Amino acid sequence: MRAMVLEEPRPAEEHPLLQRDLPLPAPGRGEIRVRVRACGVCHTDLHTVEGEIALPKLPVVPGHQVAGVVEARGAGADRFREGDRVGVPWLYWTCGACRFCVDGRENLCDAPRFTGLGADGGYAEAMVVPEGFAHTLPASFPDSGVAPLLCAGVIGYRALRLSEIRPGGRLGLYGFGASAHIVIQIARYWGCEVDVFSRAASHLELARRLGAAWTGRAEETPPAPLDAAIIFAPAGRLVAEALRVVRKGGVVALAGITMSPIPQLDYRLLYHERTLRSVANSTRRDVRELLELAAAVPLRAEVETFPLDQANQALIALKESRIKGAGVLVP
């Protein structure tokens, strides 16, 4: 099968992903093989190929927003039938025994495996996954449209919940890529006013089209204080900017897997019981809830598709903020 493989991390501009012909993976006990129909391109993939996060496995096939169909089952795998349409998100496997798994916080598992990082992912024609970590996809969504929901949507949904925004509140989104353009649709569905901060004019245009109440750069001040803010852009300097415009008792949630250093903060920005918190991974429950919500809203991902062999070009476009919405690879 064809796959785009990372053998050594390098800047995206150096085309670190190499097209390889790999053996078709055989599903083991409790696993299924998924024929990939679409795979979203995520900032985490960019951090992976550029070596900004620890790589437990090399070579590795990136990609963790996978939409496809079950084409083979390993021994004991009976949750799905061959031909069923499934999605594979970032969370690939958890131990189920550590204190975090036991109390429902499997996103913080002590020994997790993640799709496209510790296990080969969806930048390929096929992949295997434990059946308990695959998800039934809503029939109303096309493959390329549902793929970005499996991480951009899910981590955005978790960040939205952890921001403690309430229906009718005022929410700020810093950075407006794949995740934020889905989050704004959920927030608007909840009756929230949403202010969007970005450097990219095309992203601000999309934000206004999706119902943003106000748009501008991070250094600007929105018309009213924010009840909560979510920072998607991996720029530590944005923390102070968000705290500056969040009301007393508000929450600033950091949705990225990595971020540049956060500069020294004036305590007055954090005072009055403002909360600064990170968002780490997601749970299977998050995925199920987001997919149900996606059908109810209904969510619509703006996508730009790329052939599988143009994965490097897709990552460069992502890095340069040239993708409106979400990038998706189609094998």
Secondary structure, DSSP 4 states (H G I P E B T S, - for coil): -EEEEESS---GGG--EEEEEPPPPPP-TTEEEEEEEEEEE-HHHHHHHTT-S--SSSSB-----EEEEEEEE-TT--SS-TT-EEEE-SEEE--S-SHHHHTT-GGG-SS-EEBTTTB--SSBSEEEEEGGG-EEPPTTS-HHHHGGGGTHHHHHHHHHHHTT--TT-EEEEES-SHHHHHHHHHHHHTT-EEEEE-S-HHHHHHHHHTT-SEEE-TTS--SS-EEEEEE-S--TTHHHHHHHHEEEEEEEEE--S--PPPPPPPHHHHTTT-EEEE-----HHHHHHHHHHHHHTT----EEEEEGGGHHHHHHHHHTT--SSEEEEE-
